[in-house]
Amino acid sequence: MVFILGVNFPERNLVKKSLESFFGIGNLTSTRLLARFHIHPTCKVGDLANKQVLDITAALSDMKIENDLRRQYLDNIKRLKETGTYRGRRHALGLPVRGQRTRSQIKTAVKLNRMERRL
């Protein structure tokens, strides 16, 4: 087992997929991190040297991920609600925020918005 930022990863997992399991790190960010530290995309977590694990952990600790990013999203939504903007009112009513159609597909739209606020 290898610890990256306090999370235990099995040695057979790919490094790329393990990095993408963190909230706020997607395909592009994980690819850039691997390129930055000269790690092959098909490398497994167990194949990493101790220095590479420390480098990745240091890079991730500088980024805004997991709880900090979730808190920022919720603060942004709260700010929109408090200022009374159109988007804030849509969030408060549980309606779609980004221009989705509501005339015929209101159930799908409410589900989409609920997923977004669950962050």
Buried (B, 14 or more C-beta within 10 A) or exposed (E): EBEBBEEEBEEEBBBBEBBBEBEBBEEEBBBEBBEEBEBEEEBBBEEBEEEBBEBBBEBBEEBEBBEEBEEEBEEEBEEBBEEEEEBBEBBEEEBBBEEEEBEEEEEEBBEBBEEBEEE
